[in-house]
Amino acid sequence: MGSEGPAPVTVHVTGFKKFHGVSENPTETIVSNLKEYLEKRGLPKGLTLGSCTIVDTAGQGALSPLNQLLQSTMSTKNPQSLNPGRIIWLHLGVNSGATRFALEHQAVNEATFRCPDEMGWKPQKAPVIPEDGSISRTRKTSLPVQQIVATLAKKGFEVMTSEDAGRFVCNYVYYHSLRFAEQNGSKSLFVHVPLFLTIDKETQMLFVASLLEVLASLP
């Protein structure tokens, strides 16, 4: 028998807690409710929803739990399976000024925080990973961002690609995740979502479910 369709995929999802200027982070609500939402809706074929984790909106101070979280997925690959399938990390963050969803194509090795993170850290022009060298270095996702955006736009969502994930915690987490993905044969994607005032909760839940469906359909 030949293989049919895409290989199975496990997607691990993260969202952020509140932070300076955003008392209610929509990504915390989305990620907290995602498992139940998908169980009611039905999981896309070939998709396993792995961990759903809310992380602190912090850089250096939250790095150890982030690394533990990323590492934990490598140890849960089924050793009995000849094809453990693909692993994708999906990170959700809020852009309070956004009017549409943005799939981030890359992250930059620079931490310049406009305000202190939730642990009081406020780096300026600091490398996210010093051994990576210059703060202008970028890491790009290996997922076909433009193709994913085009598919979601056809479904009626206000969505775009972005080359700039900022220099705050979202970029910091994404850079670490992209590096980990490159080293471990997994994939990573960061998506900025608007506030619920701009795009309501139901539409955002549906968007994430649709995004997971697209990710599961990729070869």
PyRosetta script that sets phi, psi and omega in degrees:
from pyrosetta import init, pose_from_sequence

init()
pose = pose_from_sequence("MGSEGPAPVTVHVTGFKKFHGVSENPTETIVSNLKEYLEKRGLPKGLTLGSCTIVDTAGQGALSPLNQLLQSTMSTKNPQSLNPGRIIWLHLGVNSGATRFALEHQAVNEATFRCPDEMGWKPQKAPVIPEDGSISRTRKTSLPVQQIVATLAKKGFEVMTSEDAGRFVCNYVYYHSLRFAEQNGSKSLFVHVPLFLTIDKETQMLFVASLLEVLASLP")
pose.set_psi(1, 132.1)
pose.set_omega(1, 176.0)
pose.set_phi(2, -81.4)
pose.set_psi(2, 161.4)
pose.set_omega(2, 178.9)
pose.set_phi(3, -74.4)
pose.set_psi(3, 141.3)
pose.set_omega(3, -178.9)
pose.set_phi(4, -117.3)
pose.set_psi(4, 126.8)
pose.set_omega(4, 175.8)
pose.set_phi(5, 72.7)
pose.set_psi(5, -176.0)
pose.set_omega(5, -177.7)
pose.set_phi(6, -69.9)
pose.set_psi(6, 155.7)
pose.set_omega(6, 176.2)
pose.set_phi(7, -66.9)
pose.set_psi(7, 151.9)
pose.set_omega(7, 178.4)
pose.set_phi(8, -59.6)
pose.set_psi(8, 149.0)
pose.set_omega(8, -178.2)
pose.set_phi(9, -132.4)
pose.set_psi(9, 139.1)
pose.set_omega(9, 173.0)
pose.set_phi(10, -109.5)
pose.set_psi(10, 125.8)
pose.set_omega(10, 179.7)
pose.set_phi(11, -112.4)
pose.set_psi(11, 125.6)
pose.set_omega(11, 174.6)
pose.set_phi(12, -103.2)
pose.set_psi(12, 133.3)
pose.set_omega(12, -172.2)
pose.set_phi(13, -119.3)
pose.set_psi(13, 137.1)
pose.set_omega(13, 173.3)
pose.set_phi(14, -124.7)
pose.set_psi(14, 150.8)
pose.set_omega(14, 171.2)
pose.set_phi(15, -133.1)
pose.set_psi(15, 175.7)
pose.set_omega(15, -178.1)
pose.set_phi(16, -114.8)
pose.set_psi(16, 153.7)
pose.set_omega(16, 171.6)
pose.set_phi(17, -78.1)
pose.set_psi(17, -179.0)
pose.set_omega(17, 179.2)
pose.set_phi(18, -60.5)
pose.set_psi(18, 161.1)
pose.set_omega(18, 173.1)
pose.set_phi(19, -154.4)
pose.set_psi(19, 176.8)
pose.set_omega(19, -176.7)
pose.set_phi(20, -48.2)
pose.set_psi(20, 118.0)
pose.set_omega(20, 177.0)
pose.set_phi(21, 90.5)
pose.set_psi(21, -12.9)
pose.set_omega(21, 178.2)
pose.set_phi(22, -129.0)
pose.set_psi(22, 94.7)
pose.set_omega(22, -174.9)
pose.set_phi(23, -74.7)
pose.set_psi(23, -26.6)
pose.set_omega(23, 177.1)
pose.set_phi(24, -127.5)
pose.set_psi(24, 108.8)
pose.set_omega(24, -176.7)
pose.set_phi(25, -87.4)
pose.set_psi(25, 118.4)
pose.set_omega(25, -178.1)
pose.set_phi(26, -59.5)
pose.set_psi(26, -28.7)
pose.set_omega(26, -177.6)
pose.set_phi(27, -69.2)
pose.set_psi(27, -28.6)
pose.set_omega(27, 175.4)
pose.set_phi(28, -64.5)
pose.set_psi(28, -43.3)
pose.set_omega(28, 179.0)
pose.set_phi(29, -65.3)
pose.set_psi(29, -45.9)
pose.set_omega(29, -178.3)
pose.set_phi(30, -60.0)
pose.set_psi(30, -51.5)
pose.set_omega(30, -174.9)
pose.set_phi(31, -68.5)
pose.set_psi(31, -36.2)
pose.set_omega(31, 178.8)
pose.set_phi(32, -64.7)
pose.set_psi(32, -30.5)
pose.set_omega(32, -175.8)
pose.set_phi(33, -102.6)
pose.set_psi(33, -1.0)
pose.set_omega(33, -169.8)
pose.set_phi(34, -65.1)
pose.set_psi(34, -44.5)
pose.set_omega(34, -177.3)
pose.set_phi(35, -59.3)
pose.set_psi(35, -49.0)
pose.set_omega(35, -179.4)
pose.set_phi(36, -63.5)
pose.set_psi(36, -41.1)
pose.set_omega(36, -179.9)
pose.set_phi(37, -61.3)
pose.set_psi(37, -45.1)
pose.set_omega(37, -178.4)
pose.set_phi(38, -71.4)
pose.set_psi(38, -32.2)
pose.set_omega(38, 177.8)
pose.set_phi(39, -64.1)
pose.set_psi(39, -39.6)
pose.set_omega(39, 178.4)
pose.set_phi(40, -70.3)
pose.set_psi(40, -39.4)
pose.set_omega(40, -175.2)
pose.set_phi(41, -80.6)
pose.set_psi(41, -29.8)
pose.set_omega(41, -175.7)
pose.set_phi(42, 99.1)
pose.set_psi(42, 127.1)
pose.set_omega(42, -179.0)
pose.set_phi(43, -71.2)
pose.set_psi(43, 140.2)
pose.set_omega(43, 175.0)
pose.set_phi(44, -59.2)
pose.set_psi(44, 149.6)
pose.set_omega(44, -179.4)
pose.set_phi(45, -59.2)
pose.set_psi(45, 133.5)
pose.set_omega(45, 176.5)
pose.set_phi(46, 83.4)
pose.set_psi(46, -1.2)
pose.set_omega(46, -177.4)
pose.set_phi(47, -103.5)
pose.set_psi(47, 133.4)
pose.set_omega(47, 168.1)
pose.set_phi(48, -114.6)
pose.set_psi(48, 126.3)
pose.set_omega(48, 174.7)
pose.set_phi(49, -84.1)
pose.set_psi(49, 114.2)
pose.set_omega(49, -178.7)
pose.set_phi(50, -80.9)
pose.set_psi(50, -127.3)
pose.set_omega(50, -179.2)
pose.set_phi(51, -77.2)
pose.set_psi(51, 147.6)
pose.set_omega(51, 171.7)
pose.set_phi(52, -123.5)
pose.set_psi(52, 109.8)
pose.set_omega(52, -169.0)
pose.set_phi(53, -127.8)
pose.set_psi(53, 137.0)
pose.set_omega(53, 173.7)
pose.set_phi(54, -100.2)
pose.set_psi(54, 122.4)
pose.set_omega(54, -177.8)
pose.set_phi(55, -108.5)
pose.set_psi(55, 157.2)
pose.set_omega(55, 177.1)
pose.set_phi(56, -66.3)
pose.set_psi(56, 144.2)
pose.set_omega(56, 176.5)
pose.set_phi(57, -81.5)
pose.set_psi(57, 75.5)
pose.set_omega(57, -176.3)
pose.set_phi(58, -150.3)
pose.set_psi(58, 153.2)
pose.set_omega(58, -179.4)
pose.set_phi(59, -92.9)
pose.set_psi(59, -100.7)
pose.set_omega(59, -174.6)
pose.set_phi(60, -53.5)
pose.set_psi(60, -43.2)
pose.set_omega(60, -176.5)
pose.set_phi(61, -65.8)
pose.set_psi(61, -22.4)
pose.set_omega(61, -178.8)
pose.set_phi(62, -106.8)
pose.set_psi(62, 10.6)
pose.set_omega(62, -174.8)
pose.set_phi(63, -68.6)
pose.set_psi(63, -39.7)
pose.set_omega(63, -178.5)
pose.set_phi(64, -61.9)
pose.set_psi(64, -48.7)
pose.set_omega(64, 176.4)
pose.set_phi(65, -62.2)
pose.set_psi(65, -34.5)
pose.set_omega(65, 178.6)
pose.set_phi(66, -63.9)
pose.set_psi(66, -46.5)
pose.set_omega(66, 179.7)
pose.set_phi(67, -63.1)
pose.set_psi(67, -39.7)
pose.set_omega(67, 177.6)
pose.set_phi(68, -62.4)
pose.set_psi(68, -40.6)
pose.set_omega(68, 179.8)
pose.set_phi(69, -63.4)
pose.set_psi(69, -48.0)
pose.set_omega(69, 179.9)
pose.set_phi(70, -62.1)
pose.set_psi(70, -44.0)
pose.set_omega(70, -179.0)
pose.set_phi(71, -64.7)
pose.set_psi(71, -34.2)
pose.set_omega(71, -175.3)
pose.set_phi(72, -60.7)
pose.set_psi(72, -28.4)
pose.set_omega(72, -178.3)
pose.set_phi(73, -74.6)
pose.set_psi(73, -26.4)
pose.set_omega(73, -179.7)
pose.set_phi(74, -71.8)
pose.set_psi(74, -31.8)
pose.set_omega(74, -178.0)
pose.set_phi(75, -82.6)
pose.set_psi(75, -9.4)
pose.set_omega(75, -178.9)
pose.set_phi(76, -98.6)
pose.set_psi(76, 4.7)
pose.set_omega(76, 174.1)
pose.set_phi(77, -61.8)
pose.set_psi(77, 133.7)
pose.set_omega(77, -176.0)
pose.set_phi(78, -69.6)
pose.set_psi(78, 111.2)
pose.set_omega(78, -176.4)
pose.set_phi(79, -67.8)
pose.set_psi(79, -20.0)
pose.set_omega(79, -178.3)
pose.set_phi(80, -82.9)
pose.set_psi(80, -12.1)
pose.set_omega(80, -176.7)
pose.set_phi(81, -91.7)
pose.set_psi(81, 130.3)
pose.set_omega(81, 177.1)
pose.set_phi(82, -70.9)
pose.set_psi(82, -29.1)
pose.set_omega(82, 177.2)
pose.set_phi(83, -122.1)
pose.set_psi(83, 91.4)
pose.set_omega(83, -177.7)
pose.set_phi(84, -67.8)
pose.set_psi(84, -8.8)
pose.set_omega(84, 178.5)
pose.set_phi(85, 83.3)
pose.set_psi(85, -177.2)
pose.set_omega(85, -177.1)
pose.set_phi(86, -95.9)
pose.set_psi(86, 152.1)
pose.set_omega(86, 175.2)
pose.set_phi(87, -119.7)
pose.set_psi(87, 128.4)
pose.set_omega(87, 176.6)
pose.set_phi(88, -123.9)
pose.set_psi(88, 132.5)
pose.set_omega(88, 170.9)
pose.set_phi(89, -96.4)
pose.set_psi(89, 125.2)
pose.set_omega(89, 177.4)
pose.set_phi(90, -114.9)
pose.set_psi(90, 112.3)
pose.set_omega(90, -179.5)
pose.set_phi(91, -104.2)
pose.set_psi(91, 129.3)
pose.set_omega(91, 178.4)
pose.set_phi(92, -111.6)
pose.set_psi(92, 133.5)
pose.set_omega(92, 176.0)
pose.set_phi(93, -138.3)
pose.set_psi(93, 159.8)
pose.set_omega(93, -178.3)
pose.set_phi(94, -100.4)
pose.set_psi(94, 141.0)
pose.set_omega(94, 168.4)
pose.set_phi(95, -117.7)
pose.set_psi(95, 104.0)
pose.set_omega(95, -170.5)
pose.set_phi(96, -66.3)
pose.set_psi(96, -17.0)
pose.set_omega(96, 179.0)
pose.set_phi(97, -96.9)
pose.set_psi(97, 0.3)
pose.set_omega(97, -174.1)
pose.set_phi(98, -79.7)
pose.set_psi(98, 151.8)
pose.set_omega(98, 175.4)
pose.set_phi(99, -114.0)
pose.set_psi(99, -3.2)
pose.set_omega(99, 179.1)
pose.set_phi(100, -148.0)
pose.set_psi(100, 170.7)
pose.set_omega(100, 176.9)
pose.set_phi(101, -77.0)
pose.set_psi(101, 146.1)
pose.set_omega(101, 179.0)
pose.set_phi(102, -132.4)
pose.set_psi(102, 121.6)
pose.set_omega(102, 174.8)
pose.set_phi(103, -91.0)
pose.set_psi(103, 119.8)
pose.set_omega(103, -174.1)
pose.set_phi(104, -84.8)
pose.set_psi(104, 125.8)
pose.set_omega(104, -176.4)
pose.set_phi(105, -81.3)
pose.set_psi(105, -25.7)
pose.set_omega(105, -173.5)
pose.set_phi(106, -155.5)
pose.set_psi(106, 167.4)
pose.set_omega(106, 172.0)
pose.set_phi(107, -130.0)
pose.set_psi(107, 156.3)
pose.set_omega(107, -175.8)
pose.set_phi(108, -115.4)
pose.set_psi(108, 146.7)
pose.set_omega(108, -178.1)
pose.set_phi(109, -78.7)
pose.set_psi(109, 46.3)
pose.set_omega(109, -179.3)
pose.set_phi(110, -135.6)
pose.set_psi(110, 129.8)
pose.set_omega(110, 172.8)
pose.set_phi(111, -112.5)
pose.set_psi(111, 109.0)
pose.set_omega(111, 173.5)
pose.set_phi(112, -131.4)
pose.set_psi(112, 94.7)
pose.set_omega(112, -173.0)
pose.set_phi(113, -86.2)
pose.set_psi(113, 127.1)
pose.set_omega(113, -178.6)
pose.set_phi(114, -71.7)
pose.set_psi(114, -21.4)
pose.set_omega(114, 176.0)
pose.set_phi(115, -146.4)
pose.set_psi(115, 162.0)
pose.set_omega(115, 178.4)
pose.set_phi(116, -62.7)
pose.set_psi(116, 146.0)
pose.set_omega(116, 174.2)
pose.set_phi(117, -74.0)
pose.set_psi(117, -176.0)
pose.set_omega(117, -173.7)
pose.set_phi(118, -70.9)
pose.set_psi(118, -5.8)
pose.set_omega(118, 174.8)
pose.set_phi(119, -111.0)
pose.set_psi(119, 11.3)
pose.set_omega(119, 173.7)
pose.set_phi(120, 86.0)
pose.set_psi(120, 9.2)
pose.set_omega(120, -178.1)
pose.set_phi(121, -88.9)
pose.set_psi(121, 132.8)
pose.set_omega(121, 179.4)
pose.set_phi(122, -138.2)
pose.set_psi(122, 75.9)
pose.set_omega(122, -179.5)
pose.set_phi(123, -71.3)
pose.set_psi(123, 153.7)
pose.set_omega(123, 175.7)
pose.set_phi(124, -130.8)
pose.set_psi(124, 120.6)
pose.set_omega(124, -179.9)
pose.set_phi(125, 50.0)
pose.set_psi(125, 39.8)
pose.set_omega(125, 178.3)
pose.set_phi(126, -98.3)
pose.set_psi(126, 143.6)
pose.set_omega(126, 176.0)
pose.set_phi(127, -69.7)
pose.set_psi(127, 138.9)
pose.set_omega(127, 175.5)
pose.set_phi(128, -65.1)
pose.set_psi(128, -45.4)
pose.set_omega(128, 176.3)
pose.set_phi(129, -127.5)
pose.set_psi(129, 103.0)
pose.set_omega(129, -174.5)
pose.set_phi(130, -53.5)
pose.set_psi(130, -39.3)
pose.set_omega(130, -177.6)
pose.set_phi(131, -69.1)
pose.set_psi(131, -9.9)
pose.set_omega(131, 175.9)
pose.set_phi(132, -81.3)
pose.set_psi(132, -4.4)
pose.set_omega(132, 175.2)
pose.set_phi(133, 86.3)
pose.set_psi(133, -132.3)
pose.set_omega(133, -170.3)
pose.set_phi(134, -58.4)
pose.set_psi(134, 146.7)
pose.set_omega(134, 177.2)
pose.set_phi(135, -73.5)
pose.set_psi(135, -6.9)
pose.set_omega(135, 177.5)
pose.set_phi(136, -90.2)
pose.set_psi(136, -4.7)
pose.set_omega(136, -179.2)
pose.set_phi(137, -66.5)
pose.set_psi(137, 139.8)
pose.set_omega(137, 177.4)
pose.set_phi(138, -118.4)
pose.set_psi(138, 154.9)
pose.set_omega(138, 169.8)
pose.set_phi(139, -124.4)
pose.set_psi(139, 134.4)
pose.set_omega(139, -175.4)
pose.set_phi(140, -112.1)
pose.set_psi(140, 147.9)
pose.set_omega(140, 175.6)
pose.set_phi(141, -70.8)
pose.set_psi(141, 147.1)
pose.set_omega(141, 177.5)
pose.set_phi(142, -89.4)
pose.set_psi(142, 0.7)
pose.set_omega(142, 177.2)
pose.set_phi(143, -81.2)
pose.set_psi(143, 147.7)
pose.set_omega(143, -178.2)
pose.set_phi(144, -78.1)
pose.set_psi(144, 81.1)
pose.set_omega(144, -172.3)
pose.set_phi(145, -56.8)
pose.set_psi(145, -46.3)
pose.set_omega(145, -176.9)
pose.set_phi(146, -64.4)
pose.set_psi(146, -39.1)
pose.set_omega(146, 177.8)
pose.set_phi(147, -64.4)
pose.set_psi(147, -42.3)
pose.set_omega(147, 179.9)
pose.set_phi(148, -63.8)
pose.set_psi(148, -44.2)
pose.set_omega(148, 179.8)
pose.set_phi(149, -62.7)
pose.set_psi(149, -43.1)
pose.set_omega(149, -179.7)
pose.set_phi(150, -61.1)
pose.set_psi(150, -41.2)
pose.set_omega(150, 179.5)
pose.set_phi(151, -65.7)
pose.set_psi(151, -42.1)
pose.set_omega(151, -179.8)
pose.set_phi(152, -69.3)
pose.set_psi(152, -35.2)
pose.set_omega(152, 178.0)
pose.set_phi(153, -64.6)
pose.set_psi(153, -37.6)
pose.set_omega(153, 177.8)
pose.set_phi(154, -63.9)
pose.set_psi(154, -26.2)
pose.set_omega(154, 178.6)
pose.set_phi(155, -81.9)
pose.set_psi(155, -2.8)
pose.set_omega(155, 174.6)
pose.set_phi(156, 100.9)
pose.set_psi(156, 7.1)
pose.set_omega(156, -178.6)
pose.set_phi(157, -87.5)
pose.set_psi(157, 146.5)
pose.set_omega(157, 173.5)
pose.set_phi(158, -81.5)
pose.set_psi(158, 100.9)
pose.set_omega(158, -172.3)
pose.set_phi(159, -144.9)
pose.set_psi(159, 149.0)
pose.set_omega(159, -177.4)
pose.set_phi(160, -145.3)
pose.set_psi(160, 164.2)
pose.set_omega(160, 169.8)
pose.set_phi(161, -91.1)
pose.set_psi(161, 154.9)
pose.set_omega(161, 178.4)
pose.set_phi(162, -139.1)
pose.set_psi(162, 143.5)
pose.set_omega(162, 178.2)
pose.set_phi(163, -104.2)
pose.set_psi(163, 0.2)
pose.set_omega(163, -173.3)
pose.set_phi(164, -135.2)
pose.set_psi(164, 103.9)
pose.set_omega(164, -179.8)
pose.set_phi(165, -89.2)
pose.set_psi(165, 13.1)
pose.set_omega(165, -178.9)
pose.set_phi(166, 84.4)
pose.set_psi(166, -167.2)
pose.set_omega(166, 178.1)
pose.set_phi(167, -129.9)
pose.set_psi(167, 16.3)
pose.set_omega(167, -176.8)
pose.set_phi(168, -96.2)
pose.set_psi(168, -155.8)
pose.set_omega(168, -173.0)
pose.set_phi(169, -63.0)
pose.set_psi(169, -35.8)
pose.set_omega(169, -179.4)
pose.set_phi(170, -58.3)
pose.set_psi(170, -49.8)
pose.set_omega(170, 178.8)
pose.set_phi(171, -63.1)
pose.set_psi(171, -39.7)
pose.set_omega(171, -178.8)
pose.set_phi(172, -60.2)
pose.set_psi(172, -48.9)
pose.set_omega(172, 179.2)
pose.set_phi(173, -65.6)
pose.set_psi(173, -43.3)
pose.set_omega(173, -178.1)
pose.set_phi(174, -62.6)
pose.set_psi(174, -41.9)
pose.set_omega(174, -179.3)
pose.set_phi(175, -60.9)
pose.set_psi(175, -46.8)
pose.set_omega(175, 178.1)
pose.set_phi(176, -61.1)
pose.set_psi(176, -42.4)
pose.set_omega(176, -177.9)
pose.set_phi(177, -66.7)
pose.set_psi(177, -40.5)
pose.set_omega(177, 178.6)
pose.set_phi(178, -64.8)
pose.set_psi(178, -39.5)
pose.set_omega(178, 178.3)
pose.set_phi(179, -64.9)
pose.set_psi(179, -44.6)
pose.set_omega(179, 178.8)
pose.set_phi(180, -61.6)
pose.set_psi(180, -43.9)
pose.set_omega(180, -179.2)
pose.set_phi(181, -60.5)
pose.set_psi(181, -43.6)
pose.set_omega(181, -179.5)
pose.set_phi(182, -62.3)
pose.set_psi(182, -39.5)
pose.set_omega(182, -177.1)
pose.set_phi(183, -77.2)
pose.set_psi(183, -21.6)
pose.set_omega(183, -172.0)
pose.set_phi(184, -119.7)
pose.set_psi(184, 8.3)
pose.set_omega(184, 175.9)
pose.set_phi(185, 73.0)
pose.set_psi(185, 19.4)
pose.set_omega(185, 175.1)
pose.set_phi(186, -105.0)
pose.set_psi(186, -173.6)
pose.set_omega(186, 178.8)
pose.set_phi(187, -130.4)
pose.set_psi(187, 160.4)
pose.set_omega(187, -177.6)
pose.set_phi(188, -143.2)
pose.set_psi(188, 144.5)
pose.set_omega(188, 177.7)
pose.set_phi(189, -145.1)
pose.set_psi(189, 135.8)
pose.set_omega(189, 175.1)
pose.set_phi(190, -111.5)
pose.set_psi(190, 134.4)
pose.set_omega(190, 178.9)
pose.set_phi(191, -125.5)
pose.set_psi(191, 125.1)
pose.set_omega(191, 173.1)
pose.set_phi(192, -90.1)
pose.set_psi(192, 131.8)
pose.set_omega(192, 178.6)
pose.set_phi(193, -115.5)
pose.set_psi(193, 154.5)
pose.set_omega(193, 176.0)
pose.set_phi(194, -78.3)
pose.set_psi(194, 177.4)
pose.set_omega(194, 172.0)
pose.set_phi(195, -70.3)
pose.set_psi(195, 157.9)
pose.set_omega(195, 177.3)
pose.set_phi(196, -63.8)
pose.set_psi(196, -24.1)
pose.set_omega(196, 177.1)
pose.set_phi(197, -64.2)
pose.set_psi(197, -28.9)
pose.set_omega(197, -177.2)
pose.set_phi(198, -90.2)
pose.set_psi(198, -49.8)
pose.set_omega(198, 174.3)
pose.set_phi(199, -127.7)
pose.set_psi(199, 120.5)
pose.set_omega(199, -170.2)
pose.set_phi(200, -65.6)
pose.set_psi(200, 163.6)
pose.set_omega(200, -174.8)
pose.set_phi(201, -57.0)
pose.set_psi(201, -44.8)
pose.set_omega(201, -177.1)
pose.set_phi(202, -61.4)
pose.set_psi(202, -43.1)
pose.set_omega(202, 179.1)
pose.set_phi(203, -65.7)
pose.set_psi(203, -38.5)
pose.set_omega(203, 179.8)
pose.set_phi(204, -68.7)
pose.set_psi(204, -39.3)
pose.set_omega(204, 176.7)
pose.set_phi(205, -62.3)
pose.set_psi(205, -43.8)
pose.set_omega(205, 179.7)
pose.set_phi(206, -64.2)
pose.set_psi(206, -39.1)
pose.set_omega(206, 178.3)
pose.set_phi(207, -60.4)
pose.set_psi(207, -47.7)
pose.set_omega(207, -178.5)
pose.set_phi(208, -64.4)
pose.set_psi(208, -40.6)
pose.set_omega(208, 177.4)
pose.set_phi(209, -62.0)
pose.set_psi(209, -40.9)
pose.set_omega(209, 179.4)
pose.set_phi(210, -68.0)
pose.set_psi(210, -38.9)
pose.set_omega(210, 176.8)
pose.set_phi(211, -61.7)
pose.set_psi(211, -43.2)
pose.set_omega(211, 178.2)
pose.set_phi(212, -61.2)
pose.set_psi(212, -39.1)
pose.set_omega(212, 178.2)
pose.set_phi(213, -61.4)
pose.set_psi(213, -44.1)
pose.set_omega(213, 178.9)
pose.set_phi(214, -65.0)
pose.set_psi(214, -43.3)
pose.set_omega(214, 179.3)
pose.set_phi(215, -60.9)
pose.set_psi(215, -38.9)
pose.set_omega(215, -179.8)
pose.set_phi(216, -68.5)
pose.set_psi(216, -24.6)
pose.set_omega(216, -176.3)
pose.set_phi(217, -87.2)
pose.set_psi(217, -9.7)
pose.set_omega(217, -177.7)
pose.set_phi(218, -69.0)
pose.set_psi(218, 144.2)
pose.set_omega(218, 178.1)
pose.set_phi(219, -70.4)
pose.dump_pdb("model.pdb")
